[in-house]
């Protein structure tokens, strides 16, 4: 049990100092707010064992050639907890009470700075400077002062965002000089802290002492990030409770037995169990026999190594990875009672939808599992009111979305990386939720591969320190830990020999690979059009897929061929299509009665779209993409003479830029063999070696810089380094008329008007607006398109988060965004 410092004794008039005021309830005293914040930290300790995680990190902290001892460990934990408890103590500033709170006791005060967070940080430093001096040997005190000031920095930023710590001491000194801010604070030693000549301050000398301390930089960074997450999270919970009068329901997984029961009663699971007892059970369905083998092997391996933290699940497209991942997650949650949440992480929204569809076979959407992305409405909590009946609880609904208070969450890799590396308040809410959880990462090879080494480094340490069980799954899975030089690996392959499945005739031979067109070098659309035409003539009744690597080329080819192949229906599918168009096209593709179907697509077809084509053509790109594409051809393993033709048209390097895999494409016959033999391990040995060498070079990408940034708590540099999407994009809202198949229309200009009116509605509070905006987004997404350059022309009205063009009909063709026409119309208007 933590013992809190008697902070009230150091405040002159604690019962006159307010934390918050509200027209709907009595004022909240500062110490009531501090105690409520600490209460929510204790709740997280009960629900998520946060205290065990924090203490575990601290106990393993290195100082010179040893771990911290018990007394030192207890002191650091005291400092950690008090950083949460004392985060708002700076509100004792009389000017804050006057200008911000309008506290009647302080209305006669002079006006000076109304800051409180930096004052909280300095008071915190004052209280624990004495503790460090008393409890720590002089020769290692600078080490503990470094920790103290680092924790204090998180306090100082809890109403803003994490920056770099460079000017922290200057800000402390600036506030220290303003003694009126501390007129309610009894301790005068606060003015003796060496801040004027910063060279005297131990925090300023930290860089010289880093080599001596031998502190683990990544662990120290994670400890501070977790502290910040807990400060802003517990503060938010306490503030919510004051304004609503409600206790926060943290929303963790309560009964794993119920989830397991529903899953094990399923048709798929029962079939696997019958196959395990009788290998002849799937004699007529060999694909299901193979899927069952893979399932059983993965489960058996997990049973043996469940204490580890990171697991690889590598298996062919169509082998049932999603089903296996559900079983693995439930098993981990069952075996480890401290695990309280399950997160599915995806690089594409299509994968979110596909996995949600699978989970829906076993669990209830918006109750057991929730999709969280930009186009999914916030789940609305309803409360009963005696006078008004059922009402939407907007505050709780929005709180749950911000903190992802759901047992199972399906969300994007952007949200995961924001929790790990983001610097904003809301971005950090999720980090404390990730503690003691299962995280399934799908298609990790889709992430920026010039930072793969950094990704696996941080993922390894985050998973170990925060007790996150991570399952990384893909059809083409790089063993990223090879780049870490680990003496002892904590990574487990759940499938010992993936080639057993890849090289099985059902997978390896289901599609014949044809590289003849690559012998022609770079081809043009006329050449491709002729070759496709010949194939279509000889394959009547089939479904044919052509994938390009740019939207403009896909659209141009579609326009050229949509009317020239007799008896063939030509469809287009790209990332610019809204959900309605995409689902309409996919329904047509899946319709078994549809024959003579030619689909022109972009890379959007590679992930999360479960279709089964007879023949494919693909513009070459990365080997992972080639394999994903092959997963759309003869997916059922029931088609005869399924063939994929590869050609080279658009320049790969313009699309994939820094990706190291552009050096290993199908233009190389050796790489063709890797694809034929499904030897992705051999292929990735080449790629990982190249990435490793690039990060060993003495430049800004050198891995040593990452360790330095982490140790110095250079938050902004780490966030910049770990950004997943480097291309700058803006959202363009085009006002146009969208007509559905049933004749109903949606007017983008009217939708935009609803959006503007909602934002400006003075009768609705922030939470209600956020919830209603998430619902309105289902209509708005028909009219929103991402463009990769900034619009710098007054003809486009940049406001309210979007670039808006009221009459955007000129850029819509057959209900689709004509990107090329839009780009041509704005030449010279971009910078």
N, C-alpha and C positions, 0 to 999 in steps of 0.2 A: 504494500500500500504506500503510495507516494505521500510524503509530508510536505504540504505547501508552506511557503514562507509567510510569516504574519504581516503581509503587505499593508493591511489596514492601519497598523500601528505607525506607518511612515507617512500617512496622509492626514492632513489637519482636519478636514471636514468631510469625511467619506460619505456621510448621509445627505450631503448637498450636491453631490456630483452625479450627473445623469449620463447614461450611455445612449438611450434613445427616447424619443417622445412619440406619441401617437394620439390622434384625435379620438381613437376608438378605445383606448385603454389608459390606465395611469402610467406615469413616467416610469422608465426602467432605470434604477440606480446602477451606477457603473459596476459595483461589486456584485450585483445580481447577474449582470451580463457576463462578467468574468467567471463566476461560479457556474453559470449555465453552459458556457463554452467548455469549461473543464468537465462538466457532467457529460457532454457529448463525446469528449475524448474517452471518458471511461466507458461509455456505451459502445464505442468502436472497439475498445479493448475486450469487452464482453462478447460482442458479436463477431469480431474479425480477428481477435488475438493480436491487435496492433502492438500492444506493449511487449509481447514476446518477440515480435519482429524487430522492434526498435532496440530492445535490450540485446538481441542476438547480434545486430550490426555493431553495436557499441562494444560488446565484449570481445569482438574480433578485431577491433581497431588496433593498428600497430603503432608503437612508439619506440623508435630506434630499433632494437632487436628483440622486442617482446610485445605481447599484447598488454593492454591496459589491465591493471589489477582491479580487484573487486571494489575498493574504495574509489578509485578513479572512475570506474565504470558507473558506479552509483551517482557520482557527481555529474558526469556527462548526461545521464538519464534525467537527473533533477533539472539540469539546464534545459534539456529538450522539452520536458513537460511544462516548465515554467515559461518557455517561449510561447507556448499555446495559451497558457493561463494569463500571462501579462501582456498579451498582444495589444490590448486597448488601454493600458494603464496611463498612457499619455493623454487621455481625455481629461485628466485632471488639469490640463492647461486652461486657465481661466478664460483666455481669449477664445478657445474652442467652445467652452460652455456658453459664452455670450453670443458669438457670431454664428455658430453652427446649430447649437441646441436651443438657443434662446432661453437659457436657464435664468429665471428671475433673480436668483441669488447673485448672479455675476453681471448684471446689466450695467453696473457702474464702472466696470473694468475698462481700461483703455483698449483701443484696437491695436493689436500687433498680430504676429503670425497665429493662424488658427490651426496649424498642423498638430497632429497627435501621434502618427505612426513613428516618426523619427524620435519623438520624445519618449515613447514607449521603449524603443530600442535602447536609448541612453539610460533610462531608469533600470532596465533589465541588466545592462552592463554593469552599472553601479552596484546592484545587489549581488551579482555573482563574481565581480572582481574580488570582493572580500572573501567569498567562498573559496575561490581558487587559491588565494593567498594563504588561507587557513589550512586547506586540505591537501595541497599538492606540494611536492618537493620543489625547491627553488629551481633546480636544474632543468625541470620539464614544464615549468609554469607557462612558458611562451606557447607551448603546444596547446594547452588548455585555453589560453587567451585567444588563440586562433579559432578554436571551436566556438568559444563564447561570442566573439565578434561575428563569426559566420552565421550563427543562430540569430543574433541580433539583426543582421541584415535582412533575414526573412521577415522578422517583425516589421521592420521599416518599410517593407514593400507589400504588406498584406492588403493595401487598398489600391495598389497599382499593378505593376508587373515586374518580374525579375529582370534586372539588367546586369551589368558587370559591376563588381564590387570596388572598382578603382577609386571612385570619389566618395565612398562611404564615410571615411574618417573626416573629410572636409565638411560633409553635411552634419555629422555629429558635433563637430567643433562649432559650426555656425549656430546650431540650436543651443549648445552649451553656453554660449555667450549671452543668450537672451534669458537672463535669470528670472524675468517675470513669468516665463512659462512654467517655472518650477516652484512658484510661491506656495502651492499647496503641498509640496513635498518637503518632509522634515529633514531628510539626510543631506547634509551639506558637502559630504565627501564627493558627491557627483561632480562638483566643480574642480576637483583635484585630478580627475582622470586625464592623463597626458594626451591631449588632442591638439594643442596649439602647435607644438613642435612634433609633427607626426613621426619624425625619425625616432622619437623616444617611445612610440607606441608599439607594443609587441605585434599587433596585427600588420603594421606597415613593414615589419622586418621578416614577414613570413616566407617570402621567396628565398631569402638566404638560408632559411632553416629547413625548407622542404627536404633537401638531400639528407640532412641529419636525422630528421624524424622518420623517414621511410614510410610515410603515410600512404595507404592505398587510395589513390586518387578517385577511382570510379566509385568505390564504396562510400567515400566521403561526400561525393557529389550526390549520390542516391539518398544518403541520410538527410542531407539538407533539402533535397527536393521533396522527400516525404514529409519533413517538418513543415515546409511551406504549404503542401497539400492539406495537412492537418490543421494548420492555423486558419487558412481561408475556409476550409470545409467546416470545422467546428464553429467558427465565427458565423458562417452563413446559417448553419443549423440553429444556433442560439438566437440569431436575429429573426429568423423565420418563426421560431416558437414565440418570441415576444409579440410580433405583429399579428400572428394568427391565433395564438392561444393553444396551439396544437403541438404535440410531441412528434418528432420526426420518426417515421418508420423506415429503417435503413434498408429494408427490402432484400435481404439475403435469402439464399435457398434454405428453407426450413426442414423439409421432409424429402430427403433423397430417395427414401423407400418408395414414395408415391410415383416419382419419376421413373425409377427402375421398374416398378410393377407395370406401368403403362407401356414401357418400351419392350419388356420381355413377353408381353402378351401379343405382340405384333406378329403378323404373318411372316415377315422377313426373318425375324429372330427365331421364331419356331422352326422355320425351314432350315436354318443353319444348325439348330440343335438336332434336328432329325438327321441331317447330313452327317453330323459328327458321330452319331451312333450307327448310321448306315450309309456307307460311301456310295451306294447305288441309288440313293434317294433322288439325286438330280441327274440320273442317267440320260434322260431325254432333254435336259437343259444343261449342257456342259458349261455354259458361261456362269450359271449360278453355282455350279460345283467349284469352279475356280474362285469365284468371289467368296464362297464359304471358306475355302482353304486360306485365303488371304486374311479373312476376318479372324479365324481361329488362331493363326500364327501370330497376328498382332496382339491379340488378347493374351495369349500365353507368354509372349515376350514382356508385355506390360506387367503381368503378374510377378514375373521374376525380378524386374528392375523398377518397380513403382516408386522406390525411394529417390530415384534420379529426378532431374528437373526438366530436361529437354529431350524430346523424343522426335525422331524422324519417321514419317509415314510416307513412303514412296511407292506408288503403284500406278499402273496404267490408267489412262482415261477410260471411264466406263467400268472400272473394277469395283465400284461401290465404296469409294473412300469416305464419302459423307456419312454413310451408314456406320462404317467402321469407327469414324471419329466420334459419333454419338455414343457408341458402346464404350469406347476408351474413356471418354469424359465421365460418363456415369460411373464407370468402375473406379476411376481415381477419386471422384467425389464420395463414393461409398467407402473406399479404403482409408481415406484421410478425412476424418470428421471436421478438421479445422478448415478445409476448403469450403467456401461458401458461395462462390459465383462461377458462372461459366460464360466466357466471352468467345465469340466467333469473330475473327478479324479477316476482312476481305479487301482487295485492292479495287474491286469493281462492284457497282450496285447490282449488276445482273447476278453475281454470285450470292449476294445477300438474299435476293428474291428466290433463287434456286434452292438455297439451303433452308430458307424459311418454309418453302413448300415441303421439303423433306421432314423438317421438325413438326410441321403441322399434321403429319400422319400419327404422331405420338402425343403431342402436347398442344395446349391451347394458346393461340396467338393473343398477345396483349395481356396475358395473365402469366403464363409460364415463360414465354419468350417474347422479346420485343425487338423490332427492327429500328435502328437509330441511324438515320441518314437525312440528307437535306430534303428529300421528297416524301418522307413518311410522316404523317401527322403525329403530334404528341398524344400519347395515350391519356385519355381524360378520366380523372377520378371524379366520381359522383358522390355527393353527400346528401342525406335526406334532411329536409327542413320542415318542421311542423306546419309552418304557415305557407311556405312557398313550394313544397314538394321536393322533387329532386333537383339539385343544383350542381353545376360543374364547379369543382374545387380547383380553380385555376392556379392558385399558389402551390398547392401540393403537386398538381400535374406537372407544372414547370420545374419544380424542385426535383421530382423523380427523374425527369428527363435530363436535367443538368448533371445529376450524380449517377445516372443510370441505375436507379433503385429497382432493379428487376433481377430475378434469378438467372435467366439466360438472356444475353444480349448479342445481337448480330449487328456489327458496326464496321466502320472503315478503318484501314490502316492509318489514316490521317488522325483519327481520334486516339489510337494507341500511341502514336509517336508524339502527339500533343501532350499526353499524360507523361510520357517518359522525358521529353525534351522541351516542351512548350514553356513559355515564360509568363503567360497570362493567368489570371486568377481562375477563370472558368476552365481553362485547359488543364489545370492541375487538380480539379475536383476529382477526376477519375483515378488518380494514382493510388489514393488510399483504398479505393474499391478493388483495385487489382491485387492488393495483398491477399494472400491465402485464396487463390482462385485458380481455375483452369483456363488457359488461353489457347485457342486453336487458331493457328495462322495458316491461311490458305494462300497458295501461289506466291510464296515469298520471293521467288525469282523475278516477279514483276516489279519489285522495288528497285530503286536506283542502285545499279551494281557497283558504281564507283565508291559506295559507302558500305558495301556488304561486310567488310572486315569490322568496321565500327558497329554495324548493326548487331553482329553476332557477339562482339565483345560486350556491349551493353546488355544484350538479351541474356547472356550467360550470367552476368552479375546481378541484374534485376531479378531474374528467376530464382537465383540462389538466396539472395538477401530477403526478398519479399515473399518467398515461398510460393512462387507461381509455377505451376506445372504447365509446360508449354509443349504443344504438339504442332510440329511444322509439317504440313502435308502438301504434296504436289505430285504431278505425273513426271516432272523433270526436276528433281530435288538436288540442289548443290549441298554438299556437306560443308557448310560454312565454317565449322569449327576447325577445319584443317588450317585455316589462316591464323589461328591463335597461338600456335606453338605450345599447346597444353601438354604437360608431362602426364597428367592423368585426366582422361576425358570424362565429363559428366553427361555426354550425349549418347543416346541409345537409338540404334536402328531397330525399329519394330519389325521390319521385314529384312531378315538376314541376307537374303539373296534376291533382290528385286528382279533379276534376270529370269528367275524361275517363272515369273508371271509375264514379263515383257516378251520373252522368247517363246512363250506358248503360242501355238499356231492360231489360237483364237484372237490373240492380240497382234503378234508380230506379222502374221500373214493376212490379216483381215483387209489390208489396203496394199495394193501394189504401188510401189514408188517409181515414178518415171521422171528422169532428169534430162531427157532429150532436148527440151526447149532451152535448157541452160547452155547447151553447146552453141546456140545462136547468139550468145552474148546479150547485150541490152536490146530488148525488143520494144516495139511500139504497139499502140492499140490496134492499128489496122492488121498487123501480123497476128496478134492475139485473137482478134475477131474472126479471122479466117480459120485459125486452128480450132477455136471453140466451135465454130460452125460445123466443121468436119466431124467433130466428136458428137455433136448433137444429132446429126444426120444418122449416125450409126447406133444411137442409144435412145431411140424413141421409148417413151414411157418411164424414163429415169428422172431423177432429181440431181441437178448439177449445181455445185457451189463454186463461185470464183471470189477469192479474197485479194484485195489490194491493201497496201499499207498507208495510203493517204485517202482522205475523204474526197478530195477534188478529183483524183483519178477514178475512184469508184463511181462518182456521179457522172463523169464524162463518158466512161464506158457504158454505163447504164443508159444514158441518153442516146448513145450510138446504136445500141443493140435492142432496145426495148420493143422495136417494131419490125426487126428484119429477119427474125427466125420464125418461119411459119409454124403454127401449131404449138409454139412454146410460150408459156407465161413467164414474163420476166419481172422479178421483184428486186427491190433494193433495201438494204439494211445497213445503217451506219450509226455512229455515236451521236449524230445530230437528231436522230429520230426520238420523238417523245414516247412515253410508255404506251400510249394508245396505239400508235403506228407500229411500234416494235411487237406488241402482243398480237396485233392483227396479222402481221407478216409471219410471225412464228406459228400462229394457228394454221395459216395456209400451208406452211412447210410441213407441219405435222399431220395434216389431213391425208390419210392413206389413200383417199380417192383422187387426190391431186396427182396428175402425171405431167410429164413434159414441163418440169418446173426448173427455171434457171434463176439462181439467187446471186445477186451482186452484193458483196459485203466488204466491210472493213474489219479491223482486228476485234471489233465488238463481238464477232461471232465466236471468238476463241474461248470465252469463259462464261459460264453460267447460262448458256443457251443449249438446251438438250435437244438436238436435232439429229437426224439420221439420213445422210445423203448417199447417193450412189457413186458419184464422181466429183473430184475437186480439182480446181486450178488455184495455184497460189503464187503471188509475188513473194520472192524469198525475203526473209528478215533474220530473226534469231532462231536458233535451233529449238528453243522452248516453244516458240510460236508455231513452228512447223509441226511439232508433236501435238500441240493443242488443236491445231487445224485438223490433223489426221483423226483426232477424236470425234470429229463431226462427220466423218466418212465411215459408212458401215459400222455404226456404233452398236447396232444390234448383233453384229457378227453373222447375220443371216443372208447378206447380199452376195451375189456372184460377180466376180470380175470388178470389184471396187478398185478404182485407180485414182491416184493423186498425181497431177502434173505440176511441176515447179518451173517457174519462169522468172526472169530478172527484168524489171521495168523501172520502178522508182529507186533513186539512190538510198541505200539503207542508212548511210551515215547522216543524212539530213533528218531522218526520222528519229534515230536512236542516239545520235550525237555522242555523248561521253561513254556509252555502254561498251565495255570491253569485249562483249560477244560479237560486235560487228567485224572483228578480225577472224572469226571462225564461222563462215557461212557455207551454204551448200555449193558455192562456186568452187570450193575445195573438195576434191573427190574423197579425201580422208574423212571430212565431216559428213559427206553423204553416207559413208560406211557406218559412222557413229549412229546416224539416224536409222539406217537399215537394221542394224544390230541392236538398236535401243540401248546403246552403251552410253548412257548419260553420265555415268561416273567418269569414264575415260574423257569425255568431252569437257566435263567440269574441272577435271584435273588441269587441263590447259588454261581454262578461264581463270580459275582461282589462283594459279601460279602467276598469271599476268596481273591480276588485281593486287596480290601480295607484293609483287615487285614494285608496282606503282605507288603503294602506300609506304614503301621503305625508302623511296627517293627523298633526298633532302630538299623538300619544298613544303608549301602550305598544306599539302595533303598527307604529310608524314604523320604516322600514328603517334609519334611522340607529342605532337601538338595537341592531340585529343586528351592525353593524360594531363598535360599542362593546363588546358582549359578547365578540366574537371577539378583539379586540385585548387586552382585559383577561383573557382566558382564563376567562371566566365560564361554565364548562362546564355547570353546573346550569341556568342560565338558557337557554342554547342548547338543551339537551336538552328542557327544558320547552316552549320555543318551537316546536321541530320535532317534537313528539309527534304521531304520525299519528292516534291514536285517543284522543279526549278523554274520552269517556264511561267512567266507572268501571264495571268489570264484575267479577263474581266467578263462579267456577265452582261449580256446584251438582251434587253427585253424588246421584242418586236410586236408592235400592235398590228394585228391582222385578223382576218376572219378564218377560223378553223372549222371545217365541216366534217362531221362524222358520217359513217356509212348509213346511219339511219336518217340522215337529213338534218339532224339537230346541229346547231352552230354554236361556237364559242367565240365571242368577240374579245380579242386581246385588249382593246382599248377600254372596254367595260371592266375587264378583270383588273387592269392597271388602276382604274379609278377606285375600285373596291380596296385595292392595296393601299393607295394613298389615303383614302378616307379612314381606313383602319389605323394606320400609323398616327394620324393626326387627331383621332377621336379622344377628346379630353375626359370622357366619361369612363374610359377603360384604363385600368392600371397596367403596369408593365407585364406582369405574368399573364393576364388575360390576353393582351395583345400578342405575346409570343405564342400562346397556345392557338389562338385563332389564325395567326399568320401561318403556322405549320399546317393547318387545315386548308387555308387558301392556297398554299403552295401546290397542292394537287392540281389546281386550275392553272396556276402561274407557270408550272413547268412545261406546259404546251408552248409557251411563248419565249422561253429563256434559252439562250445559246451562249456557249463559252467561246470567246475569241482570244487569241493568244497575244494580241498586241493592244496597246492602250489607244483608245480613241481620243484624239486631241483636236476635235473640231466642234465648234459651237452648234452645229446642226444636230449633234447627238446630246441630249439633255442628261448629263450625269447627275443623278439625284437618288436619294433613298436607297443606295446600295446597288443600283443598276445603271447602265447606260440605256437610255430609253429613246426609241424612235417610234413616234406615234403612228406613222403610216409606213409599216414595214412590209406591206403586201408585195411590193416590187421584188423582195428577196425570197418570196415563197413560190415554189414551183411544184405542182402536184401535191400540195399539202406539206412539202418538205422545204427545209432551209437551203437556199442556193448559196452555199458558202463562197464559191468562186465569184459569183456576181457581186456579192457583198464586198469581198476583198478588192475586186476591181473598182467598185464605186468609191472606195475609200483610199485608193492609192494617193500617197502624198498627205493623207490626213492622219497617218499614224506616225508615232515616233518610238 
